[in-house]
Structure formats: structure tokens, C-alpha cells
Amino acid sequence: MAQNIDFNRKQKIHFIGIGGISMSAIAQVLLSRGFEVTGSDSKASGLTAQLQQEGATVFIGQSGDNIAPDTDMVVYTAAISEENPELKKARALEIPCVTRAEFLGQMMKNYETSVCVAGTHGKTTTTSMLSEIMLDAGTDPTIMVGGIMPSIHGNTRIGASGHFITEACEYTNSFLSFFPTLAVILNVKEDHMDFFKDLADIRHSFREFAHLLPDDGVLVINGEIEDPEYFTGGLNCRIITFGESEGCEVRAQEITYNQEACPQFDLYLKGERIGRVSLKVPGEHNVYNALAAIASAYGMGLDVRAAMQCVSGFSGVDRRFQYKGQIRGITVIDDYAHHPDEIEATLNAALKIPHRKLWVVFQPHTYSRTEAFMDDFAKQLSRSDAVILAEIYAAREKNIHGTSSRELMEKIRSLGTECYYFPTFDEIENFLLENCSSGDVFITMGAGDVVLIGDFILGN
């Protein structure tokens, strides 16, 4: 890191890819602190327009001319190539260049409390739940979350206090650039196999993340993770475990579900029953997300009963088992699930909802993930009554191995489940309108733009 970020020393910062959900959030924080912000993106969007309204200079299209000589620092994402004209120009001018994760980590040093929520799954929901608890408690936090929180009308909130909360992603070891005072580890599973070698490599990264905590910090960790002592061994900070097993400091017992698959459970703290939690978001995975949020609030010294009440009122984040509407008696749900474990959790919830036929419209996310988990995707998706596959959403990748949705379709069909593949959204939309009937449920699923299918059918 070439230099630190000090909120008391205003600088000129340029963002390459400023329109991204995380980069735009960082830019908003800096604008609120009086920094001069410039940036570029390949296309205009609602986020770039909002940044311009708030005082940022945004260039559409990337060029070395966008880098002014008086720029103090350039921030770029992992997706930016060394051949990017703006990055090359900044290096030629000897302007310090840092990754988004490095910059975000340096920002954290300006806050008394930095909460970082990590895990293969559940980061956005748990961060949102804990954010709601912190807001309700009057801590006035700065929030950066990877989804849209209805209560803050976006993914970013600028607070005036010393409290900061964000998601901590393990991809490319980004979270190892952070400086948490309270860290959450929700789960540790195989993912991002285009970067990590194997599960042992992933576990090692999460262990390194836990060991970023200072001695007066707090680690909140799922006690059901295999060998949790691997992550906690050698730590001097406070450790709070959550889960269902005896020995977890924050525990859920007597879990039941209502007709909408939303769970209720008794909460125990150090073996003492505190009360019953009734969630408005479905699935067992949300029991664990709620436990993590409550345990984190407990670790921050906030009122546990108030935290329980807050998560009980939490109604979800956009694209996390989000009810979109009904048409002709057909229920439309959207979910961000793009990993086999996430699909399993989503379908566990969906199968508890009364339905005639359960359809899943799945858009695989990245070629490397589709190839690595082909059999697992087929196994989980085949639990529905019928699957419709869209083209793979490439994101940052090129298809170097020839992986295809057609291959996944054949795997699903071999398991005896009805499955179709269509190369365009128009074809999928027409097929659904012709074949879905009253009483059916269909879920658009994936981390790409598959949500547009449900929006079109509903006329949104």
C-alpha cells in the first residue's frame, strides 16, 4: 500500500470502474467526507448518474486522458487488466495505484468499529440483518452491502459515527486486506475454484482472515463448521460461537416453519433461553444468518432482546428469495443463488411452499464455477419439478474449456428431471407463459441478469 487514507486529509481519488456496486459505494463515502472523486466506467447507469449528482466527475469510456496529473491515488478492481489505458497512465505518472480491497481496508482504519461479514454464503443477508440492528440501536453506522436494502433505499448508507459494516469477500483473498475489529465467519465451503486450489486453500484464507483481528477484537463464528478450532487456534480476541449444537454460545432450538417456509426458533444465550424468534425470511439458512447477526450484536454490547426483535421484523434484501408477484395464479420468486449449497438452501425453502409444480429458471454464473460444480448443480436443481437453463453468464471469464448449459441440461435429464435449455431470454419467457399454470411457482435463480425474466412476465 503506497499511502494511507486519512479522512482528515482530503485527496483526489480516481476509480476505474466507478459504476460497480462496491466501487460506487466507496466513492459515495469519500464524497461525503469532502474528497474530490473522479472515475470512469464503460457505460452510464443509475449509479454513475447518482455519483455525478453528488459531485463526482464521471467519464463514460476509459482513456488515459481521464487521469489528471494531480490525482493522489487510483483505485481499480480485480477485473481491470494491467493493459487498461487509465492504469497504464497512472503508473507512468507514478500515481499510487491500489485495488478496491486494499483501499477499503485502509478506509476501515478511520473507524473505531469495523465489522466485516465473511462466509461462502449469506454475507449480504447477514450484513443487512446486523445493519438493521445497529440502525435500530442508534449507532448511526456507515453501511456497505452487496445488495439493495429497502430500509436505506440502496446498498450504501453514510453514517456520522465511528461504526462501519461491510461484507468481506474471500475471492482473490480480498478480505485479507481488511482491518476488522469484529469479524464474522458464516461458513467455509468450496467456491471460486478459478482462484483457490481446493477447500484446504479456502480454509487457510479464512483462518488468515480471523487472525487479522486485534487482541481486543471479536470473532463471531459458526460453531458447526468442521474443526472450528482450526480458525480460532492462537487467537487472543473474544470468540463467540453460534449454531444449534450444545456448546455454542448463541444457540437456536425448537426450529419450526410456517406455511411460507419462514422459521421460528428459541434463542439460547450461554444455555439460558432468552425468547422466541419468528423470521419473515424463509429457509434454515436464515436461522444461521439471524444467529450470526444476533451474536454479533451481543459481541458489540448491544441489547440482545432488541436484536431478536429487529431480525424478527427483517423482511429481506432484493434478490434473496424475493417474492416478485403473481400472474394468472403463478407465483414468481427471484433468488441470487449461484452455488450448489445456495441452490440447496433456496429449494429447501421453496419446497415448503404449497405449489402444483415448482419450476427453476437457472442462469449458471461463470464457466469455471459451472465446470467445477457441474454434478452438484445437476443434483440440486433436479430436486425441483422442472428446470429451464439460460446461457452461462460469463462475468469476468472466457469459455476456455467449452463448458455449456447444454451439458448441464443432459446431466439433469439423466437424473430423471424435466429440463430445457434456451439460448435467449425471449424463448424462456414464451415457454414459461405457455407452460406454467395456476398454482405453479417459478424461481429465477442466478447472480447474473436472470431476474429480468420474471420482471418481464410480471410486466414490471
SESEBA-25627 format. One line per field, with one value per residue (C-alpha): y, z, x negated; residue in three letters. Coordinates in steps of 0.25 Angstrom, whole numbers. Example, Ala and Ser with C-alpha at 12.3 -4.5 7.8 and 13.67 -1.06 7.14 Angstrom:
<sites>
v	-18  -4;
w	31  29;
u	-49  -55;
res	ALA  SER;
</sites>
This chain:
<sites>
v	0  13  22  22  28  39  45  58  60  62  56  54  39  33  20  11  4  14  9  -4  -6  -7  4  13  11  15  27  32  31  39  49  51  53  64  57  60  48  45  32  24  13  6  11  20  15  19  18  27  37  38  40  51  58  56  63  53  55  42  39  29  21  19  27  31  45  43  42  56  59  64  51  46  31  22  10  -1  -15  -29  -29  -18  -22  -16  -12  -3  11  18  9  10  25  25  16  25  37  29  31  21  10  1  -10  -7  -17  -10  4  -1  -7  6  13  4  10  22  16  11  -1  -8  -20  -30  -41  -53  -66  -74  -71  -62  -49  -40  -44  -45  -31  -26  -32  -27  -13  -12  -16  -5  5  1  3  17  14  22  13  14  2  -4  -16  -25  -24  -14  -11  -6  2  10  10  5  -2  9  18  29  30  40  31  22  10  3  -10  -17  -31  -37  -46  -57  -56  -53  -52  -38  -39  -41  -26  -22  -17  -23  -21  -30  -42  -52  -65  -71  -83  -88  -96  -99  -87  -78  -90  -82  -75  -85  -99  -107  -106  -106  -94  -87  -91  -85  -72  -71  -75  -63  -54  -58  -55  -41  -37  -30  -35  -27  -31  -41  -53  -58  -72  -83  -94  -104  -102  -114  -113  -98  -99  -98  -84  -80  -86  -76  -64  -55  -48  -51  -63  -65  -77  -79  -91  -102  -111  -111  -103  -92  -79  -74  -85  -88  -99  -104  -99  -99  -94  -87  -88  -79  -87  -76  -81  -79  -83  -82  -74  -78  -70  -77  -88  -78  -77  -63  -64  -68  -62  -62  -59  -53  -59  -73  -85  -91  -84  -71  -77  -77  -63  -58  -65  -58  -45  -46  -52  -40  -30  -38  -36  -21  -20  -17  -21  -36  -35  -23  -30  -42  -33  -26  -39  -43  -31  -33  -35  -38  -32  -31  -44  -52  -61  -49  -50  -43  -44  -53  -54  -64  -71  -73  -69  -62  -62  -58  -62  -59  -74  -77  -88  -102  -100  -87  -95  -105  -95  -88  -101  -105  -93  -93  -108  -104  -94  -100  -102  -110  -110  -104  -98  -93  -84  -84  -76  -82  -72  -73  -84  -88  -90  -97  -107  -109  -112  -118  -131  -123  -113  -124  -132  -119  -114  -128  -126  -117  -122  -115  -107  -97  -93  -80  -77  -77  -63  -61  -49  -47  -60  -66  -80  -87  -101  -101  -103  -101  -100  -112  -121  -117  -120  -134  -137  -132  -140  -153  -151  -152  -137  -130  -120  -110  -100  -88  -78  -65  -59  -57  -72  -75  -64  -70  -84  -81  -73  -85  -96  -90  -92  -86  -92  -93  -86  -82  -76  -69  -72  -68  -56  -50  -43  -55  -46  -39  -51  -50  -35  -36  -47  -39  -26  -19;
w	0  -4  5  16  14  25  25  31  19  7  -6  -21  -24  -37  -38  -51  -51  -42  -47  -39  -27  -18  -24  -25  -10  -6  -15  -8  5  0  -6  8  14  5  -5  -19  -27  -42  -49  -61  -66  -79  -79  -72  -61  -49  -40  -49  -50  -35  -33  -43  -35  -22  -28  -35  -49  -57  -70  -79  -86  -82  -86  -81  -83  -71  -61  -57  -52  -39  -35  -22  -24  -34  -29  -38  -37  -39  -53  -58  -67  -66  -80  -76  -82  -69  -61  -70  -70  -55  -54  -64  -55  -43  -36  -25  -30  -21  -22  -17  -6  -1  -2  6  17  18  20  31  39  40  49  63  60  47  45  34  30  23  18  5  6  14  14  9  17  30  27  25  37  46  39  43  58  58  52  62  73  69  66  53  44  31  23  10  6  -7  -9  -8  6  5  18  13  -1  -7  -4  4  16  21  36  45  56  57  53  39  34  21  14  13  1  0  -15  -19  -4  -4  11  15  12  23  37  45  59  59  48  45  38  34  27  19  6  -8  -17  -27  -31  -42  -31  -20  -21  -12  1  9  2  5  19  20  15  25  36  32  32  46  50  45  58  69  83  87  75  74  65  63  56  52  62  52  43  42  52  56  65  52  50  65  70  75  75  87  84  89  81  80  74  68  63  68  75  90  94  84  92  84  80  72  78  74  60  53  40  35  22  15  20  30  42  57  68  82  85  96  101  109  112  116  108  104  96  82  69  57  44  32  22  18  20  30  25  30  44  44  37  49  59  53  54  68  73  66  73  86  83  81  94  88  95  91  92  83  73  73  71  60  52  54  46  35  22  13  3  -12  -20  -7  -8  -12  -15  -28  -30  -37  -51  -55  -41  -44  -33  -37  -28  -30  -23  -25  -22  -32  -24  -21  -6  -8  -18  -8  3  -7  -11  3  6  -7  -6  7  0  -5  -20  -32  -39  -36  -47  -46  -57  -55  -61  -58  -53  -59  -67  -56  -46  -55  -59  -45  -39  -51  -44  -31  -39  -46  -33  -26  -38  -40  -27  -34  -43  -56  -59  -70  -73  -79  -85  -75  -70  -73  -64  -64  -71  -85  -88  -90  -86  -95  -83  -87  -81  -91  -84  -70  -77  -81  -66  -60  -70  -67  -53  -57  -56  -67  -73  -84  -90  -98  -103  -101  -90  -100  -103  -88  -85  -96  -91  -77  -82  -90  -80  -66  -59  -47  -34  -40  -34  -43  -37  -46  -40  -42  -40  -54  -60  -60  -51  -64  -68  -56  -57  -72  -69  -58  -67  -57;
u	0  -6  0  11  25  28  42  36  27  35  30  33  37  40  47  46  60  67  81  79  88  76  67  79  81  67  68  80  73  62  71  78  64  61  51  50  55  53  56  59  68  71  86  95  104  113  101  92  103  105  90  90  101  93  81  73  67  70  65  72  62  47  35  22  27  37  25  21  6  11  19  14  18  25  34  37  44  38  45  36  25  11  13  24  21  24  16  4  5  6  -7  -14  -11  -15  -2  1  10  17  28  42  40  27  34  46  37  29  43  46  35  43  54  54  62  61  70  66  76  69  74  76  91  101  92  102  114  106  99  113  119  107  108  123  120  109  118  129  119  116  101  102  93  87  92  87  95  95  110  121  126  140  139  127  132  119  106  99  102  93  93  86  81  69  77  74  80  78  77  63  62  51  49  35  33  39  43  28  26  37  35  47  50  62  61  72  69  83  78  66  69  63  65  57  49  43  35  34  27  36  44  32  27  40  40  26  30  42  32  23  35  39  25  26  33  27  26  38  46  57  59  73  72  82  79  84  72  63  52  55  42  34  39  39  26  16  25  25  38  52  59  74  79  93  101  110  100  98  86  90  91  103  112  125  134  148  148  161  167  179  187  177  165  161  154  157  147  144  131  122  110  100  110  121  134  136  148  154  150  160  154  160  150  151  141  132  120  127  127  112  111  120  112  99  106  111  97  90  99  97  82  83  90  104  117  120  135  135  127  136  148  141  137  152  156  146  153  141  132  134  131  131  143  151  166  168  182  193  199  210  209  194  184  171  159  145  132  117  113  102  94  100  101  109  118  120  124  133  140  141  149  157  161  168  177  191  190  195  181  168  160  146  140  125  115  101  91  77  71  61  72  81  70  65  79  86  90  94  102  110  112  118  126  132  140  149  160  155  142  140  126  121  107  96  93  79  76  61  58  55  60  47  52  64  74  88  103  106  96  103  117  112  107  121  129  120  125  140  144  151  141  140  129  132  121  129  138  149  150  150  161  170  168  172  184  189  186  188  201  209  203  189  177  165  152  142  128  114  105  106  118  128  137  141  149  158  159  163  174  180  180  170;
res	MET  ALA  GLN  ASN  ILE  ASP  PHE  ASN  ARG  LYS  GLN  LYS  ILE  HIS  PHE  ILE  GLY  ILE  GLY  GLY  ILE  SER  MET  SER  ALA  ILE  ALA  GLN  VAL  LEU  LEU  SER  ARG  GLY  PHE  GLU  VAL  THR  GLY  SER  ASP  SER  LYS  ALA  SER  GLY  LEU  THR  ALA  GLN  LEU  GLN  GLN  GLU  GLY  ALA  THR  VAL  PHE  ILE  GLY  GLN  SER  GLY  ASP  ASN  ILE  ALA  PRO  ASP  THR  ASP  MET  VAL  VAL  TYR  THR  ALA  ALA  ILE  SER  GLU  GLU  ASN  PRO  GLU  LEU  LYS  LYS  ALA  ARG  ALA  LEU  GLU  ILE  PRO  CYS  VAL  THR  ARG  ALA  GLU  PHE  LEU  GLY  GLN  MET  MET  LYS  ASN  TYR  GLU  THR  SER  VAL  CYS  VAL  ALA  GLY  THR  HIS  GLY  LYS  THR  THR  THR  THR  SER  MET  LEU  SER  GLU  ILE  MET  LEU  ASP  ALA  GLY  THR  ASP  PRO  THR  ILE  MET  VAL  GLY  GLY  ILE  MET  PRO  SER  ILE  HIS  GLY  ASN  THR  ARG  ILE  GLY  ALA  SER  GLY  HIS  PHE  ILE  THR  GLU  ALA  CYS  GLU  TYR  THR  ASN  SER  PHE  LEU  SER  PHE  PHE  PRO  THR  LEU  ALA  VAL  ILE  LEU  ASN  VAL  LYS  GLU  ASP  HIS  MET  ASP  PHE  PHE  LYS  ASP  LEU  ALA  ASP  ILE  ARG  HIS  SER  PHE  ARG  GLU  PHE  ALA  HIS  LEU  LEU  PRO  ASP  ASP  GLY  VAL  LEU  VAL  ILE  ASN  GLY  GLU  ILE  GLU  ASP  PRO  GLU  TYR  PHE  THR  GLY  GLY  LEU  ASN  CYS  ARG  ILE  ILE  THR  PHE  GLY  GLU  SER  GLU  GLY  CYS  GLU  VAL  ARG  ALA  GLN  GLU  ILE  THR  TYR  ASN  GLN  GLU  ALA  CYS  PRO  GLN  PHE  ASP  LEU  TYR  LEU  LYS  GLY  GLU  ARG  ILE  GLY  ARG  VAL  SER  LEU  LYS  VAL  PRO  GLY  GLU  HIS  ASN  VAL  TYR  ASN  ALA  LEU  ALA  ALA  ILE  ALA  SER  ALA  TYR  GLY  MET  GLY  LEU  ASP  VAL  ARG  ALA  ALA  MET  GLN  CYS  VAL  SER  GLY  PHE  SER  GLY  VAL  ASP  ARG  ARG  PHE  GLN  TYR  LYS  GLY  GLN  ILE  ARG  GLY  ILE  THR  VAL  ILE  ASP  ASP  TYR  ALA  HIS  HIS  PRO  ASP  GLU  ILE  GLU  ALA  THR  LEU  ASN  ALA  ALA  LEU  LYS  ILE  PRO  HIS  ARG  LYS  LEU  TRP  VAL  VAL  PHE  GLN  PRO  HIS  THR  TYR  SER  ARG  THR  GLU  ALA  PHE  MET  ASP  ASP  PHE  ALA  LYS  GLN  LEU  SER  ARG  SER  ASP  ALA  VAL  ILE  LEU  ALA  GLU  ILE  TYR  ALA  ALA  ARG  GLU  LYS  ASN  ILE  HIS  GLY  THR  SER  SER  ARG  GLU  LEU  MET  GLU  LYS  ILE  ARG  SER  LEU  GLY  THR  GLU  CYS  TYR  TYR  PHE  PRO  THR  PHE  ASP  GLU  ILE  GLU  ASN  PHE  LEU  LEU  GLU  ASN  CYS  SER  SER  GLY  ASP  VAL  PHE  ILE  THR  MET  GLY  ALA  GLY  ASP  VAL  VAL  LEU  ILE  GLY  ASP  PHE  ILE  LEU  GLY  ASN;
</sites>
